[in-house]
């Protein structure tokens, strides 16, 4: 993966220094004026993405020694604080007793959190819009499961086993061709998209990066292990029906079984994972570590809030007859071919 193009002073400085030998260039803390919303702050979200990606597959031009460079970690911590403040402002959760966490998650995930992007794509979305949707989703799905896997060594007992059970399915049960990140490539290929890892980072807005960054924020910080579990639970508990709609929408547009495999797979898998995530992962974690109950619900609420924010962005752009991307790729979201 190549370094993306900067979007402001912090990401510009980061891109410049990451091309050099670690430790040879100072990395000052962020002194710029923050945007009103960290979720929509292009410079902040790209800078976080740059920092986080060093813990995944890295960048072609970047020395791996940058991963734990102290000054870089200090900069990242400042960006994370701004992101966390915004998340706290956006998402308010009530105190919850540990025994009530599964019920609280059920109530939260059964509430309408925004416009129905799945219904739109099922019934009237164009092929161009479906391409854009998949392109946005590729930022996370080409590394699907990896951010949540950071939680495994931070849990014990039944919560740990539950997370391993879910993640084993995400990784195809040991069959590389069935890993969900690999299956997603077929959907991208069917839609004429480049299936390379991180190929479209430059094309997506801050809110798309935020939906991926929030999982890394929770996954890379032990103190956020409860939020990470809740985030995963929210995904699993709200996945089956939307993916059923996505699959139906892509079939309506001519997609074959290989193209819809990713969505069809999640209809079945996530129906099983829903109960494991709510009860065996989050329920037992809250009872074992009562102080994490609020964090679990907070993580779930963040997942739902950012997903709704992204859906709002896509549908608003399409309603205006515009692309939802920062840079269109030669096809209009308003065209059906």
N, C-alpha and C positions, 0 to 999 in steps of 0.2 A: 504494500500500500504506500502510495506517495503522499507527502505532506500536502494538505489542502491549502487553498489560498486564504490569506488573512482576512479578517473582517473588522479590524480595529487595532488600536495601538498595542493591546496586550497580546493578541494572537499574532500580530505582525512581529513583535519582538521575540515571541516564542519560536515562530517558524525560523527566524534568523538564527537564534542561538542553538536550536536543536540540530542545525546542520554542522555545528562546530564540535570540537572535542569537549567532552563533559568537564566542567570545572574551570574552563578557560575564560568564560564570559559571565559577568555578574547578572543575576536575575533580580531586578528590583521588585518590590511588592506593587500591586496594582494601585495606582494613584488617580486613575481616570474617574470622571463622573459616571456613576453607574446609571443604567437605564431604569425607568420606573419599575419594570418587571424583569427580574433575572431570567424568567422563563423565555422571554422574547428578546433578550439581550444577545445579539448575534456574536459580539466579541467575547462575551463571557462564556456562552455555551460552546463556542468553537474552542476556546482556550481550555475549558474543562475536558472536552473531547480529546484534544491533543495530549493533555496530561494523562488521562485515563487509558488511552490507546497504548501507551507505553507498557501497560500491565497486561495487554492482550497480545496482539501480533506485532506491534510496533510499526515503524515506518522504514521504508527502503533506505532513506538517506540519513537515518538517525542511529547513532551508537547506542547499543542496548544498555550501556552503563548509565545513561540518563535516567533510567527507571527509578532509581533510589537516590538521585542527586538531591541533597538537602535543600538547597535554595529553590529548586523546582517544586519540591514537596511543600515548602513554605508558601509559594505563590498559589499552589493548588488549594491549600487550606483556606487562604483568603477568599478565593473564588467560591469555594464550597460554603463558606459562611454566608456570603451574599445569596447563594442559591437556597440555602436552608431558610434564611429569613423570609424569602419570597414564598417558599412552600408553606411555611407556618402561617403567613398572611392569607394564603389562598385556601388552605385546608384547616378547618377547625373541627376537632373531634371531641366528643364528650368523654369523661372518665368512664371506664368500663371495668367491671369485675373480671378477674381471670376466667372464672367458670362461664362467663357470658360472652367470651370472645367469638366462638363460632356463630352464635346468634347475631352478634353485632356485625360480623362479616356478611352474614346472610342478608341482614337488613340493608347494609350499605350497598351490596352488589345488586340488590333487587330494585334499587331506586334509579330513576331516570337521571343520568348525569350529563345529558347534552343531546345534540341532534343525532339522528340515526344515520350514520354513514353506511352501516351494513345494509339497511333497507334501501337507501338510495342506489347503492351499487348493484343490489339484487334486481331492482325493478327498472331503473332507467339510466343507470350510469353508462357512459360511453366507453368505448375501448380506450380512448385517450385518457379518460379519467381513471380507469382501472390501472393503466400503466403508471400514472402518477401515484396512485395509492400504493401500489406494490413497490415503487421506487422509494417512497417515504419509509415503508416498512422494512426495506432492505437494510437500513442503518442498524437496526437491532437484529432482524431475523437471520442475517448472514453470520451472526455470532450467537444465535439463539441458545439459551440455557447457560452460556458461560458466565455472565454476571451473577446469576443466582447460585451458581456452583460455589462461589466464594463462601457461601454460608455453611457448607458441609463441615469443615474443620472447626467451626465456631459453635456447633451444636453437639448435643450428646443424647444418648438413649433413643426414645421413640421419635422425637422431632428430627433427629439426625437420620434415622432409618426412613422416615417418611419423605424427607427431602431427597435422599438417595433414590428412593423408589420412583419419585416423579422424574428426577433428572435422568435416570437410566432410560426411561421411555423417550425423553427429549433427545438423547444421544443414540436412539435407534436400537437399544438393547444390545449394543456391541456390534451391530451391523452398520458400517460406515455409510452405505448407500441409503440407509433409512434414518440417518440423523436428520432432525428437522431443519437444521441449517442447510443441509445438502438438498433435501426435498424442495426447499424454497427456491433453489437455483432453477429447477424445472419450470416453475411458474414464471420466473424472470425470463428465461430463455423463450418460453412460449409467447411472451409479450414483446419479444424483440429487444429486451434489455440486456445490458452487459452484466453478467452474474459475478463479476469480480468482487472480492471482499473490499468494502469501503469505497466502491467505485463512485458513488453518487453523493458523497459528503458535501462537495461544493454546491450541489444542486438544491439541497434541502434547507429550510429556514431553521432558526434557533429552536422553535417549539418542537421540531422533529428531533433535533439533537438532545433536547431536554428529556424526551421520553426514554432515550437510551441512557443519558448521563445519570438520571436519577437512580437507575439500578446499580450503576457503578458506584455512585455515592454511598448507597446502602451496603453494597457488597464488599467494598474495600475498607470499610470502617467497622470494627468489631462492635462498637457501641450501637450500631444500627442493625444488628442481626435480627431484632424483632421486626423492624420496618421492612427488611428484606423478605422475611417470611410472609408478612402481610401483603407486600407487593405481589409476590408470586401467587398467593392465594386469590387475590383479586383477579389476576389474569386468568387463572384456571377456572374460577367461578363464573366468569363472564365471557367465556371463549366459545362454547359449543354453538350457541344460536347464531352469533355473528359469523362464525366460520361457515356455518350451513348456508347463510345468506350470501357470503362471498363466493362460495363454490357454485351456488345456483346462478349468481350474476355472471360469473365467468363462463359457465356453460351456455347461458343465454347469448353470450358474445362469441360463441364458437369454440370455447376451450375444451380440450379433450381430457381424458382421465389423468394423463400425466400433468397437464397444466393445473388441474384442480386437486391433485393429490395432497398438496400441503394443507389446503383448507379441509378436505374430507377427512384427513388423518386427525386433525384437531377436533373435529366433531365427536369422534369416538374417544380419543385419548383423554380429552379434557373433561368429558362427562365422568370418567373414572377419577381423574385427578382432583376434581372439585371436592369430593368428600375427604380424600386424603389430606388435601391442603388445609381445609377448614378445621378438621377435627384432629387428625393424627399429627399434623405439623403445627398449626397455630394454636389449637386448643390445648394440646399437651405442653407446648412451649410456654404458654401463658400460665398454666398451673405449676410448671416446674420453676419458672422465673416470673413471679407475679409483677415485678417492676416493668416487664416488657409488654404488658397487655396494651397500654396506650400506644406504644410504638408500633405494635402489630396493626392496630386499626389505622394509625396514621399512615403507615406504608401502603396499606390497601387504598386509602382515600387518595393518596398522591397518585397512584397508578390510574385510578378512575378519573381524577381531575385532569391529568395531563393528556390522557387518551381523548377525553371530551374536548380539550382545548385544541388538539390537533384536528379532530373531526370538524370542529367549528371553522378552523382555518381553511381546510380543504373545501368544505361546502360553500363557504362565503366566497372564495375565489371562483369556484365553478358557477355560482349564481351570477357573478359579475361577468361571466364569459371569459375569465382569465385563467392562466395557469396557476397552480398552487406552489410552483417551484420558484426558486430564486433565478434560475436560468432554464427556460424551456429547451427541450431537446428536438425541436423540429416538427412536433406534432401538437395540435391544439387539443386542449381538454374538452372543447365543445364539439369536436368531430367524432363521428361514430366509427371511423376506420383508421 
